[in-house]
Amino acid sequence: MKKPLRRIIVSLGFAAVGGLVAWSFLQTYSVAKADDDDAGPPLQAPAHVTTVNGTPTITLTPAAMAHSGLKTAALENAMHAQRLRAYGSVLDLQSLTDLTSKYAIAKTTIAAAQAKLDFARATLDRARSLYDQGPRAISKEQLERATETFQIAEATLATADSQLQTLAHTAVQTWGTVLGQAVVTASPLVMRLVKRQDILVQITLRADETVAKAPTNAFVRKQGGERIELHFVSAAAATDPHIQGQSYFYTVPAESGLLPGMNIMAYVPTGLVATRAEVPASAIVWLQGHAWAYFRTGPQTLARRQIATDSPAPDGGYYVTNMANGAQVVSHGAQMLLSEEFRAQIPTEE
């Protein structure tokens, strides 16, 4: 009777342990299931964003396109003036201001020297006249002093004139004929620069680029896209040593916001025309410092392509070459498409 009883007790012990294990498993399963239920369904990236031959492509049904408010425009090739992208710098005009001041002082010095010479000449003429009347009218020593005074005044005027001419040559050599003459004549051009009403910009083409004639209607774009027209002055007296290309001076009103020391990007006409299409500003989106636009590639597909920014259009868009006539570009809603691309890159949760 003792052995059967022992077997029953052992069996009951194993059953109790097994029950505890089973209960623990069921409790763990129930908590995990409850957590899954709270999390909801896993996130999934939009299935309509793909990459075709390395080009980001978005697929939309006609109904989805209409609902999103997307609009496209047909591009047309036409003859447009060619422009080159050039490098510019806003110049510090302290040296021009100093030169203008020195030239004005030199002119005043000449005027004073001329007045002294005129007085010395009159004094010498009077002394000679008196001396010729007889030895008692004026002494030879007095005549010699009058002659010496005249010669000193004459030399002083010559020195002042030489200094003035040196400053004039320096102005031309440093700033070119137009600005140099403006310093000499104190013209409104240079006075507006000296008074900081205008600022001076130097625009330099790349060394391997040239224009048929001086580009008189160049412009710059500020970082925010604002277009600022430049007023042509002349060819620069020296090129930018870092670029080594053709260089030109322009003025722009001080209220433009450009400041001395700024480096800017400018666009200058070449004097030539070419067949190009204009991608409107409303179609442009920016990503990683580059301009992009979305083009229709099929009834339900739109592909993002990079846009060259070498030839800006007046309205803020860009002229592009090698574009099929009638190509459809997204003119309204491009930013929404770019956002859709980013949303597609959000990793899904399993």
QUIGI-V691102 format. One record per helix or strand of 3 or more residues. SS is the DSSP state (@ for helix, = for strand). FROM is the first residue (numbers start at 1). LEN is the number of residues. Records with the same first field share a line. If there is no record, write none. Layout:
SS=FROM-LEN  FROM-LEN
This chain:
@=2-38  62-7  94-40  140-46  188-7  254-3  281-3  334-11
==49-4  55-5  71-4  77-14  198-7  219-3  227-3  231-5  247-7  263-17  285-3  290-7  301-7  318-3  328-5
